């Protein structure tokens, strides 16, 4: 449950941050063409994907999800994207 809660809270925070950064550039999530997701535990993919689908509903950019051994500052998820805008 702790790991699941971590991924849900952290995924939502990462996607909120991503949305704000994209908006600050004068774009929206509909302008995102590619997303790379780094998870420290691939067992969290389904929980992450549930949250991700709240942000990318009709628009589905290309996406890669990979498991990594660690992320800075003990994070359990990191997201980067490419925006066409």
Residue, then its C-alpha position, 0 to 999 in steps of 0.5 A: x500500500x505504501x508503494x502504491x500510495x507513493x506512485x499515485x501521489x507522486x504521479x499526480x504531482x509529476x503530471x501536475x508539474x508537467x502540465x504547468x510547465x507546458x502551460x508556461x510555454x504557452x501550450x497544453x497537454x494536447x501539444x505533447x508529442x512524446x512522453x518518457x516515464x521512469x519508474x523505480x518499480x514496474x509493478x507500479x505501472x497500472x497505478x501510474x497508468x490510471x493517473x496518467x489517463x486522467x491527464x491524457x484522455x482523448x490525446x495519446x502522445x507516443x509514450x515509453x515507460x521504463x524501470x530504473x534502479x533509482x531516481x534523484x532524491x528518492x523519487x519513484x517516478x520521473x516524467x519528461x516530454x516533448x511538446x510541439x508548439 
